[in-house]
């Protein structure tokens, strides 16, 4: 698989993006080439700091970079030679099998929608992110691409998320749930009520409504919601995890006995940190566009870049988009 990587995207680019890309080139046999996109002199400087540069690494020059705070639509249209635009264009031209960026999320979504277009039958692309839970990880879709949705869009998100779960994550008969304010049928607003009715009559393994306190039980493989709710869930979860870890550190430091206890429990804490580490999932997959695009967290380090490249390779190899087209065609959603 040929993976195009936005070397300039993210808070710690290009240092961490280049480092993660090189590690992926060295350790992932499924990756045949990694195309580092950005200002060539800057990328070469970072590569020169490393002891070994794999033959799989190739530099693709792009003279511009879209900043994290820039307005997505304006930036994509104005900075035509940006690393984001170049990466998406490479996917469209079949010069790359997938594109990975830790940069401006909105800009990647805009560039992908404008340049790649949506898959046949898909109303709107959606962000699908894998999150940890008690029994097993789950997919949250939409994680921020669409703040306002119709019932039919939510049903399509369920279809795309279900295909992602079964095709890439290899979950058999993934359980689909609709995030709502109550577990019973008839709960929620008009959009979720209608989405519930439609989902109940599909071939999906639909469990019904999922409440907020059910999200992390790990009993649902795909949790469907609009992008407004999904983004709040995602960022609240990240913030809560950080707060809990901070509180634990503060409490353990209060006296010597607690410090000793913390040392004894160090192994358990490290295991917990590993289970809740979002970087192992790489990034969010933009589902519904004619290509594979992975969008990582802006604060990603090399570990997240490495896993994002792995996800991109697996997704491109899985026939994901072909399966999505088949699934959407069976829904016959026309509204």
N, C-alpha and C positions, 0 to 999 in steps of 0.2 A: 504493500500500500504506500502511496505517495501522499505525505501529509504536509500541507502548507501551514506554517506557523507564523503568526504575527509577532515578530521579535520585539516590536516597539510597544506592544500593548501591556498595560498593567502598571501598578504602583512601583514594582521592583524590576521593571524592564530597563534595559535588555539583559541585565546580569542573570536574573533568575530564569527568564524564558530561554536564553541560550543554554544555560546549564541544564535545564530540564530536557531540552530538545536533544542535546548531545547524549545525555543519559539514555533517553529513549532509543536513539540510534544505535547505541552500544548494546542495550539489553533486550530490545523487542525485535525478534526475528521476523515478525509479520510486517514490519515497516521496512520498505525497500529504499525509501528516500525521504529526507526531511528538508523542506524548502524554507529556509529562514528569510522572512520578508522584512525589509526595513532599509535604513541607511547603511549601505554596504561597509563604509569605513568604520562605523560604530560597531557593527556586528563582527567584523574582522578583528577589531581591537579586543572584544570580549573573548572571541575564540582563541586569540593568541595567549590568553591567560591560562588556558587549559593545557594539560599535559599531553592529551591525545585528541585529535579531531577525526572522527570516523569518516570513511569515504562516502557514507550515506548523506552527509551534510552538504547542502548547496545553498548559496546565498542568492537571493533575488532582490535586486535594488528597488526601493520605493523611496522617493525623495521627501514624502510628507508623512506626518503622524497625526491621528485624531486624538486629542486629549480627552481625559476622563470627564471633564466638565463641559465639553463642547456640546452644542445642540445637535443631536444626531442627524436630522434631515439636512440642515444647512451644511454641516461638516462633510457629509458624504457627497453632496453635490458640489461643494466648493473645492475640497481636497481630492481631486480625481486621482492623484498619484499617491494616495495614502496606503499604508500597509494593509489596512482593512479592505479597501476597495480592490487592491491588487490580489489579495488572497481569495476573495469571493470570485473575482474574474478568472482566476486560475482554475477554480472548481468548475465554473461554467464552460471554460475552454477545454476541459478534460486534461489539464496540465497537472492537476492534483486530484486525489480521490476524496479529500476532506480538508477542511480549514479549521484551525484552532486559534482562538484569540482570548487573551485575558484583558483586553482593552474595553473601550466604551461599549457597553451592552446594547444600548439603543442604536448605535451606529452599525454594529454588526447585523442587527435585526433589519434595519432599514436597507443596508446594502444587499443583504441576502434576498429580501423581498423584491427589491427593485431589479436586481441583476439576474437572480436565479428564477424568480417567480415561484408560485405555489404549485404543488402537485395537483394532478387532475382530481377535481371534486372537492379539494380542501378549501374551506372558506377563509380561514386565517391560520397562520403558523402559530405555534405555541411553544413555550419553554418548558422542557421536562427536566426536572432535577431529581437525582437519587438522594434519599435522606436515610439516616440510620434509624432503626426502631428496635424494640425488644427482641422480637423473634427473627426478623429479617428486614433488610432495607426495603424501602418502598419508593415509588415514583410519584412526585407531586407535579401535576400539570393542570393549569398553567401557572408558572412561577413568576409571571410579570409581563408577558407580551401584550395581553389584552385586558384592559381594566374593565371594559363593558362587554358583556357577552350575551348572545341569544341562547335559548335552550339547545338549538341545533349545533351551535359551536361547542357547547359543553359535551354533547354526545360525540362529536368528532374528536374532541380531546381524549375522551374515554377510549375511542377506537385507536388513536395514535399511541396513547400510553400503553394500552394493552398489547399492541404489536411490539413496541419497544421492549416491554417486559418479557414477552415470550421469545422474541427474535434475538435480542442482544444479551439480556440478562439470563435467558434460558429458563424462565419460570413457566411451568406447565399450567395451563388454564388460570392465568392471573386473576386474582380477585379484584374487582373494581368497586370503588365506593365513591359516593357523591358527598363532598364536604358540606355540612348543613348545620343549622342551629338546633336540630332535634333528630332523633333516630327514626321516628315514626314517619310513615308515608303521609304526605299532606303538610309537612313542615316546610318552613322557608318562604322565600318570596315567589313571585309568579314564574320567574326564570327557572329556579331550582325545582319547583313543583312540576313544571312541564318537562324539564330534563329528566326528572325521576320517572315520569310516566313513559317517556320514550325509551329510556334505558331498560326499564322493566320488560319491554317487549323486544329487546335485541337478544342476540345469541351470546352476549357477554356473560361472564361469571359475575353478575351484579349482585352485591350484597345489600344494596340499599344506601341509606344515608349514613354518613360517618360524622360523629360529633368531634369537637375539638379535643376532648379528653381521650378519644380513641385513636388519634393520629399516630402516636408512637407505641401502640401496643404491638404493632407488627402483624396484624391480622388481615391487612389489606395491602395488595401489591401496587395498585394504582389509585391514587386519591385525586379526584377531579374537582376543580374550582375555577373561578375566573381569575385573571391575572392580578387583580387588586388584592383579593383575599390571599391568593397564593404567595405573593411577594411579602405580604405582612407575616404570614406563617413562617416563611423561610427566614426572614431577617429577625423576627422575634425569637425563633429557635436558636439562631446563631448567638444572639445577644444573651439569652438565658443560659446557654451552655458556658459562655465566657464568664457570666456573673457567678455561676455556681462554682466554677474552678477558682475564681478570685476569692470568694468567701471562704472556701476550704483552706486556701493558702493562708489567709488572714487568721483564721481560727487556729490552725496548727502552729503558728508562730507565737501564740500568746504565752506559752510557758514551756519549759524543758520537757515535761512529760509528754505533751502533745507533739513536740518535735520528734521525740523518740518513737512515738506511735506512728508518726508520718513516715519515718524511715523504714519501719517494719512493713508498712502498707504500700511502700513505693512501687512494688511490682504490680499490685492491684490497680493503683492509680495510673500507672503507665498503660496498662491494658485498657482501662476505661477511656483514657485519652485517645488511644488508637481506635477504639470502636466509634468514637464520636468525632473523629477527625474528618472534616469535609473534603480535605485534599485527596483522599484515597478514591473519591468518586470523579475527580478530574474537573467536571464542570457541567453546565446545563446543555442539553441537546436541543437545538432548534428544530422541532418537528414540523413537517408540512411544506418545506421548501424543496426545490429540485436540486438537492445536494446535501452533503453532510457538513454541518457547522456546529462546532462546540464553543460555547462561551463560558470562560472561567471567571472566577471571582477576581476583582481588581487587585486584591491583596495577596494573590497567589504566589507561592514560592515554587522552587524547581520541582518539588514533589508533586504538586498539583498539575504542573505543566506536563510532567512525565505521564501521569495517569490520564490527563486529557487527551494526549496523543494516543494512548492505548485505547481509550473509548472511541476516538475518531476512527482508528484502524478497524476495530471490531464492528462498529456501526456500518462502515463502508463495505466491509466484507460480507455482512450478514444478509444483504438484500432487503434492508429495512424499508426503503422507500417504495420498492415494488410491492411489498406486503401491505404497506399503508394504503396505496392506491386500490388494491384489491379489497381491503377492509372497508374503505370509504364507499366504494361502489356498491357494496352490499347493503349499506345503510339506507340509501335512497332518500337522503335528507334534502329537501328542495327549498325550504323556507330561507 
